[in-house]
Amino acid sequence: MSNPKLLKGSPRNFLSRTAEKCSVDVCSTGRRRRRRRDIIIMCGRVNARVSLEDVQKLFSAVKEDKDEEEKEEKDVKIVTWVNEGAHAQLRNCAPSETVATLVAEDEVWTTRFGLIPSYKKSTYDRKRDHYVAFNCRSETILERQMFNRCTEANAKDKGRGRAVVLIRGFYEWKKDKMGKQPYYVSRKDGELLCVCAVMDTYKGDDFCDGGGEILRTTSLLTRDSKGTRLSWLHDRMPVMLKKEAVKTWLTDNTKRIASFLKDDETTTHRGGGGVIEKGEDLQWYPVTPEMGKIEFQGDACVKEVVAVAKKNTQDIKSMFAKVVAKQSAEKLSQVKIDNAFAETARVDKEDEPAKKKLKL
């Protein structure tokens, strides 16, 4: 039954209808309150500070030259970055901001985080539209129209298809009795994370992105974290590829995608299983709760801090002490009121004989 309070054209109603139709991981602001328990929010903030040099370094081949004192050298991978200047290089990147997206082995595009389908007809709203589908479930990607049409290879030629978002790390909030504590997850060796993604191109007259009328957007794939080292943090995690598997993801046949994402002994894709990261090469640590603010940026985003639950132990004790003191004050006040009523009743009882004599 529809909620009469949700108007037909309201942003909230648009997000609710789209999310229910596509069953994607969405921001909590886009769902009805009565369904909030069903929401899975995952990987909504990433460290998008990536340069062309970082990308070339990641995919450059290492070779040993034994003729020159066994020095290690690298065959530098030539990579082209289209519209690199449009990339904001944010350490605290939220949906609607830019990310570096690999669309071919040798080409990177700057896209916006949060997929908007090309068939979208309503007026573009940057603060609303990118939050509808910034994540998608890898288990059901082939079953949803919004994502199924973006699972083809050769995204570079079509402007729609499979891609790889390159990030330096991502943030996730751990919820417990003490509240929410953000953690920063990245690789131990400092290399970039290669996250499976799907991309689409939206064309419209109602916006201007970088001086043009084409908006390229992406959605990150997530998977069940059960059995991985990140299961303690969240029940979902991004689908992170080993760099050797990037080419397979970008170019393999669409029919083998389900097998590729399953990534176990039953896989049939090129290269076999073991191409998806399960956390063995990752590290994590708590960061400042200020990460919840989109405007919070800079080096402080990735600086390790003491977890809130440990840091605020004394504050919590003092908070409980204040509560106890308040309850005691309220109890004392109630006792005073009761005593006042009792005193009034006693005085009235003593005055009753005098009142009877007056009547007589």
C-alpha positions in Angstrom: 0.0 0.0 0.0 1.5 3.3 -1.0 2.1 6.1 1.6 -0.1 9.1 0.8 2.5 11.4 2.4 4.9 10.6 -0.4 4.1 12.8 -3.3 4.4 11.5 -6.8 7.2 13.8 -7.9 9.1 14.0 -4.6 12.8 12.9 -4.5 12.1 10.5 -1.6 9.3 8.7 -3.6 11.6 8.5 -6.6 14.3 6.8 -4.6 11.9 4.4 -2.9 10.3 3.3 -6.2 13.7 2.9 -8.0 15.3 1.0 -5.1 12.3 -1.4 -4.7 12.4 -2.1 -8.4 16.1 -2.7 -8.6 16.8 -4.2 -5.2 20.2 -2.4 -4.9 22.3 -1.4 -2.0 21.2 2.2 -1.4 21.5 5.0 1.0 19.1 4.9 3.9 17.6 8.3 2.9 16.2 6.6 -0.2 13.9 4.0 1.5 10.7 4.1 3.5 11.2 4.1 7.2 9.2 0.9 7.7 11.6 -1.0 5.5 14.8 0.4 7.0 15.7 -2.9 8.6 16.1 -4.4 5.1 18.7 -1.7 4.0 22.3 -2.7 3.4 24.5 0.3 3.1 28.0 -0.6 1.9 31.0 1.2 0.4 29.5 4.6 0.1 32.7 6.5 0.8 36.1 5.8 -0.9 39.5 7.4 -1.2 39.6 8.5 -4.8 43.0 10.2 -4.7 44.5 8.5 -7.8 46.9 9.9 -10.4 47.9 8.7 -13.8 51.3 7.8 -12.4 49.7 5.5 -9.8 47.7 3.7 -12.6 50.8 3.2 -14.8 52.8 1.9 -11.8 50.1 -0.6 -10.9 50.0 -2.2 -14.3 53.7 -1.9 -15.2 55.4 -5.3 -15.5 58.4 -6.1 -13.3 61.4 -7.7 -14.9 64.9 -8.7 -13.6 68.0 -7.7 -15.5 70.7 -10.0 -14.4 73.3 -8.4 -16.7 73.1 -5.2 -14.8 73.7 -6.3 -11.2 70.3 -8.0 -11.0 68.4 -4.7 -10.8 64.7 -4.8 -11.0 63.2 -2.6 -13.7 59.6 -2.0 -14.9 58.1 -2.0 -18.4 56.0 1.1 -18.0 52.4 0.5 -19.1 51.2 3.3 -21.4 47.8 4.4 -20.1 45.7 7.3 -21.4 43.4 9.2 -19.0 40.5 10.9 -20.7 39.3 14.1 -19.0 41.8 13.6 -16.1 41.4 17.3 -15.2 37.8 16.7 -14.2 38.8 14.3 -11.4 38.5 16.0 -8.0 41.0 13.7 -6.3 39.0 13.6 -3.1 40.1 11.5 -0.1 36.5 11.5 1.2 34.6 10.7 -2.0 30.8 10.2 -1.7 28.2 9.4 -4.4 28.0 12.1 -7.1 31.7 12.8 -6.9 34.3 11.7 -9.4 36.3 8.4 -9.5 39.0 7.0 -11.8 37.5 4.3 -14.0 39.4 1.8 -16.1 37.3 1.1 -19.3 40.1 -0.7 -21.2 43.5 -2.0 -20.5 45.1 1.2 -21.6 42.4 3.9 -21.0 41.0 5.6 -17.9 37.9 7.7 -17.8 36.7 10.1 -15.1 33.2 9.0 -14.1 30.8 10.0 -11.3 30.2 7.6 -8.4 26.6 6.4 -8.5 25.1 4.9 -11.6 22.4 6.7 -13.6 20.8 4.6 -16.4 20.8 6.1 -19.9 17.1 5.6 -20.1 16.4 8.0 -17.3 13.8 10.6 -18.3 13.3 12.7 -15.2 15.3 15.9 -14.6 18.8 15.3 -13.5 19.4 16.0 -9.8 23.0 15.5 -8.7 22.1 15.4 -5.0 19.5 12.7 -5.5 20.2 10.5 -8.5 23.6 9.2 -7.7 22.5 7.8 -4.3 20.0 5.5 -5.9 22.5 2.9 -7.1 26.1 3.5 -6.0 26.4 -0.2 -5.2 24.9 -3.3 -6.8 24.9 -6.9 -5.6 27.1 -9.2 -7.6 24.8 -12.1 -6.9 21.9 -10.5 -8.7 23.6 -8.2 -11.2 22.3 -10.3 -14.2 18.7 -10.2 -12.9 18.2 -6.4 -12.7 17.5 -4.3 -15.8 19.5 -1.3 -14.6 22.7 -3.4 -14.2 22.2 -6.3 -16.6 22.4 -4.0 -19.6 25.7 -2.8 -18.3 27.5 -6.2 -18.1 28.7 -6.3 -21.6 32.4 -6.1 -22.5 34.1 -3.2 -24.4 32.7 -0.4 -22.4 35.1 2.0 -24.1 33.4 1.6 -27.4 29.8 1.5 -26.2 29.9 3.9 -23.3 28.2 1.2 -21.3 29.5 -2.0 -19.8 31.9 -3.6 -17.3 34.6 -1.3 -15.8 37.1 -1.2 -12.9 37.1 1.7 -10.5 40.6 2.4 -9.1 40.6 3.7 -5.5 43.3 3.9 -2.8 41.0 2.6 -0.2 37.4 2.7 1.2 35.7 3.6 4.5 33.2 1.4 6.4 31.4 2.1 9.6 31.3 -0.6 12.4 28.2 -0.4 14.5 28.1 -1.6 18.1 26.6 -0.6 21.4 29.0 2.3 21.7 27.8 3.8 18.4 29.4 3.9 14.9 33.1 3.9 14.3 34.5 4.4 10.8 37.4 2.3 9.5 39.7 2.8 6.6 40.5 -0.2 4.5 43.4 -0.3 2.0 46.2 -2.6 0.7 49.2 -3.4 2.9 51.6 -2.6 0.0 50.0 0.7 -0.7 48.8 -0.2 -4.2 45.5 0.8 -5.7 42.4 -1.3 -5.2 40.7 -2.6 -8.4 37.0 -2.7 -7.7 34.6 -4.4 -10.2 32.0 -1.9 -11.5 29.5 -1.3 -14.2 29.2 1.9 -16.2 26.5 3.7 -18.1 26.3 7.0 -20.0 23.5 9.5 -19.5 22.8 12.2 -22.1 20.5 15.1 -21.3 19.9 18.8 -21.8 19.3 19.4 -18.1 22.9 19.5 -16.9 26.4 20.4 -18.0 29.2 18.2 -16.7 32.7 19.5 -17.6 31.3 21.6 -20.4 29.6 18.8 -22.2 26.2 17.0 -22.3 27.4 13.5 -21.5 27.5 12.1 -17.9 29.3 8.8 -17.4 28.4 7.1 -14.1 29.5 3.9 -12.3 28.2 1.6 -9.6 30.5 -0.6 -7.5 29.8 -4.4 -7.1 29.5 -5.9 -3.7 29.6 -9.4 -2.4 28.9 -11.4 0.8 31.9 -11.0 3.1 31.3 -14.3 4.9 34.5 -16.4 5.0 36.7 -13.4 4.4 38.9 -11.2 6.8 36.4 -8.4 6.5 33.4 -10.3 7.8 33.8 -8.7 11.3 33.3 -5.2 9.8 30.3 -5.6 7.5 28.3 -8.4 6.0 29.1 -7.0 2.5 32.3 -6.0 0.9 33.4 -4.6 -2.5 34.3 -7.1 -5.2 38.1 -6.4 -5.5 40.1 -7.9 -8.3 43.7 -9.0 -8.3 45.3 -6.9 -11.0 46.0 -10.0 -13.1 42.3 -10.5 -13.5 41.4 -7.0 -14.6 41.7 -7.8 -18.3 39.4 -10.8 -17.9 36.7 -8.8 -16.2 36.9 -6.1 -18.9 36.9 -8.4 -22.0 35.5 -11.8 -21.1 32.2 -13.1 -22.5 29.1 -11.9 -20.6 27.9 -15.5 -20.2 30.9 -16.3 -18.0 30.3 -13.3 -15.6 28.3 -15.2 -13.0 31.1 -17.9 -12.9 33.7 -15.2 -12.7 32.0 -13.5 -9.7 31.5 -16.8 -7.9 35.3 -17.3 -8.0 35.6 -20.8 -6.5 36.7 -24.3 -7.7 33.7 -24.5 -10.0 34.6 -21.4 -12.0 34.9 -21.7 -15.8 36.4 -18.3 -16.7 39.8 -17.8 -18.1 42.5 -18.2 -15.4 40.3 -20.3 -13.0 39.5 -19.2 -9.5 41.3 -17.1 -7.0 41.1 -13.8 -8.9 39.0 -11.9 -6.3 40.6 -10.5 -3.2 39.3 -11.9 0.1 41.2 -9.7 2.5 44.6 -11.4 2.8 46.4 -8.4 1.5 44.3 -5.7 3.2 44.8 -3.6 6.3 42.4 -1.4 8.3 42.4 0.9 11.2 39.9 3.4 12.8 39.7 7.0 11.5 38.0 10.1 12.8 34.1 10.1 13.1 34.3 13.4 11.1 34.4 11.2 8.0 30.6 11.2 8.2 30.7 14.8 6.9 31.0 15.1 3.1 32.8 18.4 3.4 35.5 16.8 5.6 38.6 16.4 3.4 42.4 16.3 3.5 45.1 14.0 5.0 43.1 13.7 8.3 40.7 11.4 6.5 43.2 8.5 6.4 44.9 9.3 9.7 44.6 6.5 12.3 42.9 7.5 15.6 41.9 5.7 18.8 38.5 4.0 18.4 35.6 6.0 19.8 34.5 3.2 22.0 37.9 3.2 23.8 38.5 6.9 23.7 35.2 7.9 25.3 35.2 5.5 28.2 35.4 8.3 30.8 32.8 10.4 28.9 30.4 7.5 29.1 31.0 7.0 32.8 30.4 10.7 33.4 27.3 10.5 31.2 25.8 7.7 33.4 26.8 9.6 36.5 24.8 12.6 35.2 21.8 10.4 34.5 21.9 8.9 38.0 22.2 12.4 39.6 19.3 13.6 37.5 17.2 10.6 38.6 18.1 11.2 42.2 17.2 14.9 41.9 13.8 13.9 40.4 13.2 11.4 43.1 14.0 13.9 45.8 11.7 16.5 44.2 8.9 13.9 44.1 9.5 13.1 47.8 9.2 16.8 48.7 6.0 17.1 46.7 4.5 14.1 48.5 5.5 15.5 51.9 3.9 18.8 51.0 0.6 17.0 50.1 0.8 15.0 53.3 1.3 18.1 55.4 -1.7 19.8 53.7 -3.9 16.7 54.4 -2.8 16.7 58.1 -3.6 20.4 58.5 -7.0 19.9 56.9 -7.7 17.0 59.3 -6.9 19.0 62.3 -9.2 21.8 61.2 -12.2 19.5 60.8 -13.5 19.7 64.5 -13.4 23.5 64.4 -15.4 23.6 61.2 -18.1 21.3 62.7 -18.5 23.6 65.8 -19.0 26.6 63.5 -21.8 24.8 61.7 -23.5 24.0 65.0 
